[in-house]
Amino acid sequence: MKLTSILTAILTVALLQANAQRATPDKIETNKGTLTIQPIEHATMVLNWDGKTIYVDPTGGAAAFAGIEKPNMILLTDIHGDHMNTETLDAMDTEGAVFVVPQAVADKLPEKYRSQAKVIGNGESITEMGILIKAVPMYNLPESADAKHVKGRGNGYVLKTGNKNVYISGDTEGVPEVRGLKNIDVAFLSMNLPYTMDIAQAASTTLDFKPKVIYPYHFRGQGGLADVEAFKKMVNDKDKNIEVRLRDWYPAQ
């Protein structure tokens, strides 16, 4: 009995610490309820909408999701460990969750998850749980066989949540398929050298596709954290109508 009480106390403290470290969730109103956005870390986030909980590129182990509902859907963008983290998947309750993944990720998923996987390629769409999901190419420029992210391997995603379109970039540069996006209400755009792009390219890309709200995310590179304040200034100096939201994607730093 005493051991149970001690374990309960430890779990409670861990939960409180995890919640205290997280950025405050944001809310976007749609015509079918509130979309809640919970940054976790780097490329990892949780979206809640219409009774569904969506984990995006879950990393950080079970502790990173303490106090958050188990996933109904898991979106994975790429094979790299900061996007596809099997240790975190193994630590969570994923029973009944649908995995939406590119083929390269499906090929590397442990066998126990493969029956849950829905594979879509660049430019393809799928509807799951009432959410239309379109896969957007994500890759480095110039295109080459030895690029860190080759065209066709990974997916960015556009999710239609009611009347709002949400774009999640994954690892990409400002490629034509991203610059040409239309009617994006909320966007999450990566900006970390040498893996994706610098803030100038990210700002230029943002100004081309003009999301209503944009979150810099995935901005830790070899040189540390990108200057997202400078990114915000670059965007708003040329277009004040784009809301740039800066959130704490690196609570441990």
Secondary structure, 3 states (H helix, E strand, C coil): CHHHHHHHHHHHHHHHHHHHHCCCCEEEEECCEEEEEEEEECCEEEEEECCEEEEECCCCCHHHHCCCCCCCEEECCCCCCCCCCHHHHHHCCCCCCEEEECHHHHHHCCHHHHCCEEECCCCCEEEECCEEEEEEEECCCCCCCCCCCCCCCEEEEEEEECCEEEEECCCCCCCHHHHCCCCCCEEEEECCCCCCCCHHHHHHHHHHHCCCEEEEECCEECCEECCHHHHHHHHHHHCCCCEECCCCCCCCC
